């Protein structure tokens, strides 16, 4: 069950094929920032739109768990 941002974020990252390292590189951040999100240390990531685009998911789903995780074509890194 993916009822919080940490779980949804980790699920989206894995399904997208990204490692923490590759996602950090794509977003221009460090691995510790990704780890903090995935372990619940960050509840409102600053780059949620960018994460959603790179991971190929709806940023609203990523942040709030809105019903539709997928976004329009063209999203995804």
PyMOL Python script that loads the backbone (N, CA, C, O; Angstrom):
from pymol import cmd

cmd.read_pdbstr("""\
ATOM      1  N   UNK A   1       0.856  -1.192   0.000  1.00  0.00           N
ATOM      2  CA  UNK A   1       0.000   0.000   0.000  1.00  0.00           C
ATOM      3  C   UNK A   1       0.892   1.242   0.000  1.00  0.00           C
ATOM      4  O   UNK A   1       1.894   1.307   0.712  1.00  0.00           O
ATOM      5  N   UNK A   2       0.511   2.206  -0.799  1.00  0.00           N
ATOM      6  CA  UNK A   2       1.345   3.404  -0.918  1.00  0.00           C
ATOM      7  C   UNK A   2       0.572   4.619  -0.413  1.00  0.00           C
ATOM      8  O   UNK A   2       0.146   5.473  -1.190  1.00  0.00           O
ATOM      9  N   UNK A   3       0.402   4.676   0.899  1.00  0.00           N
ATOM     10  CA  UNK A   3      -0.453   5.712   1.475  1.00  0.00           C
ATOM     11  C   UNK A   3       0.295   6.942   1.973  1.00  0.00           C
ATOM     12  O   UNK A   3      -0.310   7.815   2.595  1.00  0.00           O
ATOM     13  N   UNK A   4       1.583   7.027   1.717  1.00  0.00           N
ATOM     14  CA  UNK A   4       2.287   8.253   2.082  1.00  0.00           C
ATOM     15  C   UNK A   4       3.308   8.593   1.007  1.00  0.00           C
ATOM     16  O   UNK A   4       3.655   7.759   0.170  1.00  0.00           O
ATOM     17  N   UNK A   5       3.775   9.812   1.044  1.00  0.00           N
ATOM     18  CA  UNK A   5       4.670  10.280  -0.018  1.00  0.00           C
ATOM     19  C   UNK A   5       5.937   9.443  -0.106  1.00  0.00           C
ATOM     20  O   UNK A   5       6.423   9.190  -1.208  1.00  0.00           O
ATOM     21  N   UNK A   6       6.478   9.011   1.013  1.00  0.00           N
ATOM     22  CA  UNK A   6       7.703   8.213   0.987  1.00  0.00           C
ATOM     23  C   UNK A   6       7.486   6.917   0.210  1.00  0.00           C
ATOM     24  O   UNK A   6       8.315   6.548  -0.622  1.00  0.00           O
ATOM     25  N   UNK A   7       6.386   6.230   0.473  1.00  0.00           N
ATOM     26  CA  UNK A   7       6.089   4.973  -0.216  1.00  0.00           C
ATOM     27  C   UNK A   7       5.798   5.194  -1.692  1.00  0.00           C
ATOM     28  O   UNK A   7       6.283   4.448  -2.542  1.00  0.00           O
ATOM     29  N   UNK A   8       5.009   6.218  -1.999  1.00  0.00           N
ATOM     30  CA  UNK A   8       4.688   6.505  -3.401  1.00  0.00           C
ATOM     31  C   UNK A   8       5.942   6.900  -4.178  1.00  0.00           C
ATOM     32  O   UNK A   8       6.143   6.471  -5.314  1.00  0.00           O
ATOM     33  N   UNK A   9       6.770   7.714  -3.558  1.00  0.00           N
ATOM     34  CA  UNK A   9       7.998   8.175  -4.207  1.00  0.00           C
ATOM     35  C   UNK A   9       8.906   6.993  -4.524  1.00  0.00           C
ATOM     36  O   UNK A   9       9.416   6.876  -5.638  1.00  0.00           O
ATOM     37  N   UNK A  10       9.105   6.127  -3.551  1.00  0.00           N
ATOM     38  CA  UNK A  10       9.974   4.971  -3.743  1.00  0.00           C
ATOM     39  C   UNK A  10       9.402   4.038  -4.812  1.00  0.00           C
ATOM     40  O   UNK A  10      10.141   3.528  -5.654  1.00  0.00           O
ATOM     41  N   UNK A  11       8.092   3.818  -4.775  1.00  0.00           N
ATOM     42  CA  UNK A  11       7.443   2.973  -5.769  1.00  0.00           C
ATOM     43  C   UNK A  11       7.637   3.556  -7.175  1.00  0.00           C
ATOM     44  O   UNK A  11       8.003   2.837  -8.105  1.00  0.00           O
ATOM     45  N   UNK A  12       7.392   4.845  -7.319  1.00  0.00           N
ATOM     46  CA  UNK A  12       7.532   5.492  -8.625  1.00  0.00           C
ATOM     47  C   UNK A  12       8.976   5.427  -9.116  1.00  0.00           C
ATOM     48  O   UNK A  12       9.227   5.187 -10.297  1.00  0.00           O
ATOM     49  N   UNK A  13       9.915   5.642  -8.210  1.00  0.00           N
ATOM     50  CA  UNK A  13      11.326   5.585  -8.604  1.00  0.00           C
ATOM     51  C   UNK A  13      11.690   4.201  -9.110  1.00  0.00           C
ATOM     52  O   UNK A  13      12.325   4.068 -10.156  1.00  0.00           O
ATOM     53  N   UNK A  14      11.298   3.180  -8.382  1.00  0.00           N
ATOM     54  CA  UNK A  14      11.632   1.816  -8.789  1.00  0.00           C
ATOM     55  C   UNK A  14      10.963   1.442 -10.103  1.00  0.00           C
ATOM     56  O   UNK A  14      11.593   0.836 -10.969  1.00  0.00           O
ATOM     57  N   UNK A  15       9.689   1.798 -10.259  1.00  0.00           N
ATOM     58  CA  UNK A  15       8.974   1.474 -11.495  1.00  0.00           C
ATOM     59  C   UNK A  15       9.550   2.217 -12.695  1.00  0.00           C
ATOM     60  O   UNK A  15       9.474   1.730 -13.824  1.00  0.00           O
ATOM     61  N   UNK A  16      10.116   3.373 -12.459  1.00  0.00           N
ATOM     62  CA  UNK A  16      10.705   4.149 -13.552  1.00  0.00           C
ATOM     63  C   UNK A  16      12.067   3.606 -13.966  1.00  0.00           C
ATOM     64  O   UNK A  16      12.595   3.969 -15.017  1.00  0.00           O
ATOM     65  N   UNK A  17      12.633   2.733 -13.136  1.00  0.00           N
ATOM     66  CA  UNK A  17      13.943   2.171 -13.433  1.00  0.00           C
ATOM     67  C   UNK A  17      15.106   2.987 -12.882  1.00  0.00           C
ATOM     68  O   UNK A  17      16.267   2.654 -13.117  1.00  0.00           O
ATOM     69  N   UNK A  18      14.797   4.046 -12.156  1.00  0.00           N
ATOM     70  CA  UNK A  18      15.849   4.878 -11.583  1.00  0.00           C
ATOM     71  C   UNK A  18      16.370   4.285 -10.286  1.00  0.00           C
ATOM     72  O   UNK A  18      15.625   3.697  -9.503  1.00  0.00           O
ATOM     73  N   UNK A  19      17.656   4.452 -10.084  1.00  0.00           N
ATOM     74  CA  UNK A  19      18.245   4.210  -8.774  1.00  0.00           C
ATOM     75  C   UNK A  19      18.180   5.551  -8.042  1.00  0.00           C
ATOM     76  O   UNK A  19      17.846   6.573  -8.641  1.00  0.00           O
ATOM     77  N   UNK A  20      18.494   5.543  -6.770  1.00  0.00           N
ATOM     78  CA  UNK A  20      18.554   6.817  -6.051  1.00  0.00           C
ATOM     79  C   UNK A  20      19.602   7.725  -6.692  1.00  0.00           C
ATOM     80  O   UNK A  20      19.407   8.934  -6.810  1.00  0.00           O
ATOM     81  N   UNK A  21      20.697   7.131  -7.094  1.00  0.00           N
ATOM     82  CA  UNK A  21      21.787   7.896  -7.694  1.00  0.00           C
ATOM     83  C   UNK A  21      21.380   8.511  -9.033  1.00  0.00           C
ATOM     84  O   UNK A  21      21.647   9.685  -9.292  1.00  0.00           O
ATOM     85  N   UNK A  22      20.733   7.712  -9.879  1.00  0.00           N
ATOM     86  CA  UNK A  22      20.366   8.238 -11.201  1.00  0.00           C
ATOM     87  C   UNK A  22      19.284   9.302 -11.089  1.00  0.00           C
ATOM     88  O   UNK A  22      19.283  10.271 -11.849  1.00  0.00           O
ATOM     89  N   UNK A  23      18.364   9.127 -10.148  1.00  0.00           N
ATOM     90  CA  UNK A  23      17.327  10.136  -9.950  1.00  0.00           C
ATOM     91  C   UNK A  23      17.934  11.431  -9.418  1.00  0.00           C
ATOM     92  O   UNK A  23      17.580  12.520  -9.871  1.00  0.00           O
ATOM     93  N   UNK A  24      18.833  11.314  -8.472  1.00  0.00           N
ATOM     94  CA  UNK A  24      19.496  12.501  -7.932  1.00  0.00           C
ATOM     95  C   UNK A  24      20.218  13.261  -9.043  1.00  0.00           C
ATOM     96  O   UNK A  24      20.171  14.490  -9.093  1.00  0.00           O
ATOM     97  N   UNK A  25      20.872  12.538  -9.916  1.00  0.00           N
ATOM     98  CA  UNK A  25      21.576  13.166 -11.039  1.00  0.00           C
ATOM     99  C   UNK A  25      20.585  13.864 -11.971  1.00  0.00           C
ATOM    100  O   UNK A  25      20.830  14.991 -12.402  1.00  0.00           O
ATOM    101  N   UNK A  26      19.477  13.206 -12.282  1.00  0.00           N
ATOM    102  CA  UNK A  26      18.477  13.770 -13.192  1.00  0.00           C
ATOM    103  C   UNK A  26      17.831  15.029 -12.634  1.00  0.00           C
ATOM    104  O   UNK A  26      17.475  15.936 -13.386  1.00  0.00           O
ATOM    105  N   UNK A  27      17.680  15.085 -11.314  1.00  0.00           N
ATOM    106  CA  UNK A  27      17.029  16.228 -10.670  1.00  0.00           C
ATOM    107  C   UNK A  27      18.043  17.277 -10.231  1.00  0.00           C
ATOM    108  O   UNK A  27      17.666  18.358  -9.777  1.00  0.00           O
ATOM    109  N   UNK A  28      19.325  16.963 -10.366  1.00  0.00           N
ATOM    110  CA  UNK A  28      20.403  17.880  -9.953  1.00  0.00           C
ATOM    111  C   UNK A  28      20.364  18.129  -8.446  1.00  0.00           C
ATOM    112  O   UNK A  28      20.364  19.265  -7.972  1.00  0.00           O
ATOM    113  N   UNK A  29      20.331  17.014  -7.721  1.00  0.00           N
ATOM    114  CA  UNK A  29      20.371  17.076  -6.262  1.00  0.00           C
ATOM    115  C   UNK A  29      21.306  15.975  -5.789  1.00  0.00           C
ATOM    116  O   UNK A  29      21.933  15.299  -6.604  1.00  0.00           O
ATOM    117  N   UNK A  30      21.402  15.795  -4.494  1.00  0.00           N
ATOM    118  CA  UNK A  30      22.266  14.735  -3.992  1.00  0.00           C
ATOM    119  C   UNK A  30      21.438  13.540  -3.531  1.00  0.00           C
ATOM    120  O   UNK A  30      20.239  13.659  -3.277  1.00  0.00           O
ATOM    121  N   UNK A  31      22.086  12.403  -3.428  1.00  0.00           N
ATOM    122  CA  UNK A  31      21.422  11.159  -3.058  1.00  0.00           C
ATOM    123  C   UNK A  31      20.775  11.276  -1.688  1.00  0.00           C
ATOM    124  O   UNK A  31      19.721  10.683  -1.456  1.00  0.00           O
ATOM    125  N   UNK A  32      21.373  12.018  -0.786  1.00  0.00           N
ATOM    126  CA  UNK A  32      20.800  12.147   0.561  1.00  0.00           C
ATOM    127  C   UNK A  32      19.416  12.800   0.515  1.00  0.00           C
ATOM    128  O   UNK A  32      18.567  12.500   1.355  1.00  0.00           O
ATOM    129  N   UNK A  33      19.181  13.681  -0.447  1.00  0.00           N
ATOM    130  CA  UNK A  33      17.855  14.298  -0.578  1.00  0.00           C
ATOM    131  C   UNK A  33      16.814  13.259  -0.984  1.00  0.00           C
ATOM    132  O   UNK A  33      15.694  13.262  -0.473  1.00  0.00           O
ATOM    133  N   UNK A  34      17.184  12.375  -1.900  1.00  0.00           N
ATOM    134  CA  UNK A  34      16.278  11.308  -2.330  1.00  0.00           C
ATOM    135  C   UNK A  34      16.013  10.363  -1.160  1.00  0.00           C
ATOM    136  O   UNK A  34      14.874   9.964  -0.918  1.00  0.00           O
ATOM    137  N   UNK A  35      17.061  10.015  -0.447  1.00  0.00           N
ATOM    138  CA  UNK A  35      16.926   9.121   0.704  1.00  0.00           C
ATOM    139  C   UNK A  35      15.999   9.722   1.756  1.00  0.00           C
ATOM    140  O   UNK A  35      15.166   9.013   2.322  1.00  0.00           O
ATOM    141  N   UNK A  36      16.133  11.011   2.022  1.00  0.00           N
ATOM    142  CA  UNK A  36      15.274  11.668   3.009  1.00  0.00           C
ATOM    143  C   UNK A  36      13.808  11.596   2.606  1.00  0.00           C
ATOM    144  O   UNK A  36      12.945  11.370   3.454  1.00  0.00           O
ATOM    145  N   UNK A  37      13.516  11.786   1.323  1.00  0.00           N
ATOM    146  CA  UNK A  37      12.131  11.696   0.864  1.00  0.00           C
ATOM    147  C   UNK A  37      11.622  10.271   1.056  1.00  0.00           C
ATOM    148  O   UNK A  37      10.523  10.068   1.572  1.00  0.00           O
ATOM    149  N   UNK A  38      12.408   9.296   0.648  1.00  0.00           N
ATOM    150  CA  UNK A  38      11.981   7.899   0.696  1.00  0.00           C
ATOM    151  C   UNK A  38      11.890   7.332   2.110  1.00  0.00           C
ATOM    152  O   UNK A  38      11.231   6.314   2.322  1.00  0.00           O
ATOM    153  N   UNK A  39      12.525   7.960   3.060  1.00  0.00           N
ATOM    154  CA  UNK A  39      12.454   7.479   4.439  1.00  0.00           C
ATOM    155  C   UNK A  39      11.522   8.324   5.302  1.00  0.00           C
ATOM    156  O   UNK A  39      11.431   8.123   6.513  1.00  0.00           O
ATOM    157  N   UNK A  40      10.835   9.263   4.673  1.00  0.00           N
ATOM    158  CA  UNK A  40       9.854  10.068   5.400  1.00  0.00           C
ATOM    159  C   UNK A  40      10.411  11.309   6.058  1.00  0.00           C
ATOM    160  O   UNK A  40       9.702  11.984   6.804  1.00  0.00           O
ATOM    161  N   UNK A  41      11.663  11.620   5.796  1.00  0.00           N
ATOM    162  CA  UNK A  41      12.266  12.798   6.399  1.00  0.00           C
ATOM    163  C   UNK A  41      11.849  14.108   5.755  1.00  0.00           C
ATOM    164  O   UNK A  41      12.028  15.178   6.337  1.00  0.00           O
ATOM    165  N   UNK A  42      11.288  14.021   4.544  1.00  0.00           N
ATOM    166  CA  UNK A  42      10.806  15.204   3.832  1.00  0.00           C
ATOM    167  C   UNK A  42       9.386  14.916   3.394  1.00  0.00           C
ATOM    168  O   UNK A  42       9.134  13.934   2.695  1.00  0.00           O
ATOM    169  N   UNK A  43       8.463  15.763   3.799  1.00  0.00           N
ATOM    170  CA  UNK A  43       7.057  15.530   3.456  1.00  0.00           C
ATOM    171  C   UNK A  43       6.567  16.401   2.308  1.00  0.00           C
ATOM    172  O   UNK A  43       5.530  16.117   1.709  1.00  0.00           O
ATOM    173  N   UNK A  44       7.303  17.452   2.002  1.00  0.00           N
ATOM    174  CA  UNK A  44       6.935  18.341   0.907  1.00  0.00           C
ATOM    175  C   UNK A  44       8.185  18.703   0.108  1.00  0.00           C
ATOM    176  O   UNK A  44       8.757  19.777   0.291  1.00  0.00           O
ATOM    177  N   UNK A  45       8.606  17.797  -0.783  1.00  0.00           N
ATOM    178  CA  UNK A  45       9.803  18.080  -1.569  1.00  0.00           C
ATOM    179  C   UNK A  45       9.639  19.341  -2.414  1.00  0.00           C
ATOM    180  O   UNK A  45       8.568  19.592  -2.966  1.00  0.00           O
ATOM    181  N   UNK A  46      10.692  20.119  -2.509  1.00  0.00           N
ATOM    182  CA  UNK A  46      10.654  21.373  -3.267  1.00  0.00           C
ATOM    183  C   UNK A  46      10.446  21.166  -4.760  1.00  0.00           C
ATOM    184  O   UNK A  46       9.788  21.976  -5.412  1.00  0.00           O
ATOM    185  N   UNK A  47      10.992  20.104  -5.298  1.00  0.00           N
ATOM    186  CA  UNK A  47      10.957  19.882  -6.744  1.00  0.00           C
ATOM    187  C   UNK A  47       9.926  18.832  -7.148  1.00  0.00           C
ATOM    188  O   UNK A  47      10.188  18.029  -8.043  1.00  0.00           O
ATOM    189  N   UNK A  48       8.778  18.825  -6.515  1.00  0.00           N
ATOM    190  CA  UNK A  48       7.790  17.767  -6.756  1.00  0.00           C
ATOM    191  C   UNK A  48       7.365  17.697  -8.220  1.00  0.00           C
ATOM    192  O   UNK A  48       7.159  16.604  -8.747  1.00  0.00           O
ATOM    193  N   UNK A  49       7.229  18.843  -8.885  1.00  0.00           N
ATOM    194  CA  UNK A  49       6.864  18.845 -10.309  1.00  0.00           C
ATOM    195  C   UNK A  49       7.956  18.175 -11.142  1.00  0.00           C
ATOM    196  O   UNK A  49       7.667  17.376 -12.033  1.00  0.00           O
ATOM    197  N   UNK A  50       9.173  18.500 -10.852  1.00  0.00           N
ATOM    198  CA  UNK A  50      10.298  17.917 -11.583  1.00  0.00           C
ATOM    199  C   UNK A  50      10.401  16.420 -11.310  1.00  0.00           C
ATOM    200  O   UNK A  50      10.619  15.636 -12.234  1.00  0.00           O
ATOM    201  N   UNK A  51      10.245  16.018 -10.051  1.00  0.00           N
ATOM    202  CA  UNK A  51      10.272  14.594  -9.730  1.00  0.00           C
ATOM    203  C   UNK A  51       9.175  13.866 -10.496  1.00  0.00           C
ATOM    204  O   UNK A  51       9.423  12.816 -11.090  1.00  0.00           O
ATOM    205  N   UNK A  52       7.970  14.416 -10.485  1.00  0.00           N
ATOM    206  CA  UNK A  52       6.865  13.793 -11.201  1.00  0.00           C
ATOM    207  C   UNK A  52       7.169  13.636 -12.679  1.00  0.00           C
ATOM    208  O   UNK A  52       6.927  12.577 -13.258  1.00  0.00           O
ATOM    209  N   UNK A  53       7.691  14.672 -13.282  1.00  0.00           N
ATOM    210  CA  UNK A  53       8.007  14.631 -14.711  1.00  0.00           C
ATOM    211  C   UNK A  53       9.059  13.557 -15.001  1.00  0.00           C
ATOM    212  O   UNK A  53       8.907  12.781 -15.944  1.00  0.00           O
ATOM    213  N   UNK A  54      10.103  13.512 -14.213  1.00  0.00           N
ATOM    214  CA  UNK A  54      11.181  12.550 -14.432  1.00  0.00           C
ATOM    215  C   UNK A  54      10.731  11.118 -14.151  1.00  0.00           C
ATOM    216  O   UNK A  54      11.131  10.184 -14.847  1.00  0.00           O
ATOM    217  N   UNK A  55       9.899  10.955 -13.128  1.00  0.00           N
ATOM    218  CA  UNK A  55       9.426   9.621 -12.773  1.00  0.00           C
ATOM    219  C   UNK A  55       8.238   9.170 -13.614  1.00  0.00           C
ATOM    220  O   UNK A  55       7.871   7.996 -13.588  1.00  0.00           O
ATOM    221  N   UNK A  56       7.635  10.092 -14.358  1.00  0.00           N
ATOM    222  CA  UNK A  56       6.507   9.742 -15.213  1.00  0.00           C
ATOM    223  C   UNK A  56       5.203   9.583 -14.465  1.00  0.00           C
ATOM    224  O   UNK A  56       4.326   8.823 -14.878  1.00  0.00           O
ATOM    225  N   UNK A  57       5.076  10.304 -13.361  1.00  0.00           N
ATOM    226  CA  UNK A  57       3.843  10.225 -12.572  1.00  0.00           C
ATOM    227  C   UNK A  57       3.287  11.621 -12.323  1.00  0.00           C
ATOM    228  O   UNK A  57       3.987  12.627 -12.444  1.00  0.00           O
ATOM    229  N   UNK A  58       2.030  11.648 -11.979  1.00  0.00           N
ATOM    230  CA  UNK A  58       1.344  12.887 -11.646  1.00  0.00           C
ATOM    231  C   UNK A  58       1.923  13.433 -10.338  1.00  0.00           C
ATOM    232  O   UNK A  58       1.886  12.738  -9.323  1.00  0.00           O
ATOM    233  N   UNK A  59       2.452  14.647 -10.336  1.00  0.00           N
ATOM    234  CA  UNK A  59       3.000  15.217  -9.103  1.00  0.00           C
ATOM    235  C   UNK A  59       1.966  15.265  -7.968  1.00  0.00           C
ATOM    236  O   UNK A  59       2.328  15.132  -6.799  1.00  0.00           O
ATOM    237  N   UNK A  60       0.697  15.453  -8.304  1.00  0.00           N
ATOM    238  CA  UNK A  60      -0.352  15.463  -7.262  1.00  0.00           C
ATOM    239  C   UNK A  60      -0.501  14.089  -6.632  1.00  0.00           C
ATOM    240  O   UNK A  60      -0.746  13.980  -5.431  1.00  0.00           O
ATOM    241  N   UNK A  61      -0.355  13.040  -7.434  1.00  0.00           N
ATOM    242  CA  UNK A  61      -0.390  11.684  -6.877  1.00  0.00           C
ATOM    243  C   UNK A  61       0.826  11.468  -5.984  1.00  0.00           C
ATOM    244  O   UNK A  61       0.719  10.923  -4.885  1.00  0.00           O
ATOM    245  N   UNK A  62       1.967  11.898  -6.466  1.00  0.00           N
ATOM    246  CA  UNK A  62       3.200  11.735  -5.704  1.00  0.00           C
ATOM    247  C   UNK A  62       3.082  12.428  -4.343  1.00  0.00           C
ATOM    248  O   UNK A  62       3.425  11.845  -3.314  1.00  0.00           O
ATOM    249  N   UNK A  63       2.604  13.650  -4.343  1.00  0.00           N
ATOM    250  CA  UNK A  63       2.520  14.440  -3.118  1.00  0.00           C
ATOM    251  C   UNK A  63       1.347  14.034  -2.229  1.00  0.00           C
ATOM    252  O   UNK A  63       1.510  13.860  -1.021  1.00  0.00           O
ATOM    253  N   UNK A  64       0.155  13.881  -2.833  1.00  0.00           N
ATOM    254  CA  UNK A  64      -1.055  13.741  -2.029  1.00  0.00           C
ATOM    255  C   UNK A  64      -1.772  12.407  -2.162  1.00  0.00           C
ATOM    256  O   UNK A  64      -2.690  12.123  -1.393  1.00  0.00           O
ATOM    257  N   UNK A  65      -1.369  11.579  -3.130  1.00  0.00           N
ATOM    258  CA  UNK A  65      -2.039  10.309  -3.334  1.00  0.00           C
ATOM    259  C   UNK A  65      -3.303  10.425  -4.168  1.00  0.00           C
ATOM    260  O   UNK A  65      -4.180   9.566  -4.080  1.00  0.00           O
ATOM    261  N   UNK A  66      -3.412  11.484  -4.982  1.00  0.00           N
ATOM    262  CA  UNK A  66      -4.562  11.629  -5.864  1.00  0.00           C
ATOM    263  C   UNK A  66      -4.747  10.346  -6.663  1.00  0.00           C
ATOM    264  O   UNK A  66      -3.771   9.642  -6.922  1.00  0.00           O
ATOM    265  N   UNK A  67      -5.971  10.028  -7.058  1.00  0.00           N
ATOM    266  CA  UNK A  67      -6.285   8.730  -7.644  1.00  0.00           C
ATOM    267  C   UNK A  67      -5.494   8.310  -8.884  1.00  0.00           C
ATOM    268  O   UNK A  67      -5.221   7.121  -9.048  1.00  0.00           O
ATOM    269  N   UNK A  68      -5.123   9.230  -9.750  1.00  0.00           N
ATOM    270  CA  UNK A  68      -4.472   8.838 -10.995  1.00  0.00           C
ATOM    271  C   UNK A  68      -2.965   9.066 -10.925  1.00  0.00           C
ATOM    272  O   UNK A  68      -2.513  10.211 -10.945  1.00  0.00           O
ATOM    273  N   UNK A  69      -2.178   7.983 -10.841  1.00  0.00           N
ATOM    274  CA  UNK A  69      -0.738   8.151 -10.741  1.00  0.00           C
ATOM    275  C   UNK A  69      -0.072   8.540 -12.049  1.00  0.00           C
ATOM    276  O   UNK A  69       0.995   9.154 -12.036  1.00  0.00           O
ATOM    277  N   UNK A  70      -0.673   8.200 -13.168  1.00  0.00           N
ATOM    278  CA  UNK A  70      -0.044   8.476 -14.464  1.00  0.00           C
ATOM    279  C   UNK A  70      -0.385   9.873 -14.961  1.00  0.00           C
ATOM    280  O   UNK A  70      -1.413  10.453 -14.613  1.00  0.00           O
ATOM    281  N   UNK A  71       0.500  10.379 -15.771  1.00  0.00           N
ATOM    282  CA  UNK A  71       0.324  11.721 -16.332  1.00  0.00           C
ATOM    283  C   UNK A  71       0.223  11.649 -17.841  1.00  0.00           C
ATOM    284  O   UNK A  71       0.281  10.571 -18.432  1.00  0.00           O
ATOM    285  N   UNK A  72       0.073  12.793 -18.447  1.00  0.00           N
ATOM    286  CA  UNK A  72      -0.046  12.861 -19.892  1.00  0.00           C
ATOM    287  C   UNK A  72       1.263  12.428 -20.554  1.00  0.00           C
ATOM    288  O   UNK A  72       2.332  12.528 -19.951  1.00  0.00           O
ATOM    289  N   UNK A  73       1.173  11.947 -21.802  1.00  0.00           N
ATOM    290  CA  UNK A  73       2.402  11.559 -22.506  1.00  0.00           C
ATOM    291  C   UNK A  73       3.396  12.716 -22.555  1.00  0.00           C
ATOM    292  O   UNK A  73       3.013  13.885 -22.600  1.00  0.00           O
ATOM    293  N   UNK A  74       4.648  12.372 -22.545  1.00  0.00           N
ATOM    294  CA  UNK A  74       5.689  13.394 -22.566  1.00  0.00           C
ATOM    295  C   UNK A  74       6.362  13.526 -21.218  1.00  0.00           C
ATOM    296  O   UNK A  74       7.466  14.061 -21.120  1.00  0.00           O
ATOM    297  N   UNK A  75       5.693  13.034 -20.159  1.00  0.00           N
ATOM    298  CA  UNK A  75       6.317  13.034 -18.854  1.00  0.00           C
ATOM    299  C   UNK A  75       7.191  11.802 -18.767  1.00  0.00           C
ATOM    300  O   UNK A  75       6.957  10.808 -19.454  1.00  0.00           O
ATOM    301  N   UNK A  76       8.173  11.874 -17.939  1.00  0.00           N
ATOM    302  CA  UNK A  76       9.062  10.732 -17.738  1.00  0.00           C
ATOM    303  C   UNK A  76      10.447  11.054 -18.234  1.00  0.00           C
ATOM    304  O   UNK A  76      10.619  11.748 -19.236  1.00  0.00           O
ATOM    305  N   UNK A  77      11.417  10.553 -17.536  1.00  0.00           N
ATOM    306  CA  UNK A  77      12.780  10.916 -17.824  1.00  0.00           C
ATOM    307  C   UNK A  77      13.507   9.914 -18.610  1.00  0.00           C
ATOM    308  O   UNK A  77      14.682  10.108 -18.921  1.00  0.00           O
TER     309      UNK A  77
END
""", "prot")
cmd.dss("prot")
cmd.show_as("cartoon", "prot")
cmd.util.cbc("prot")
cmd.orient("prot")
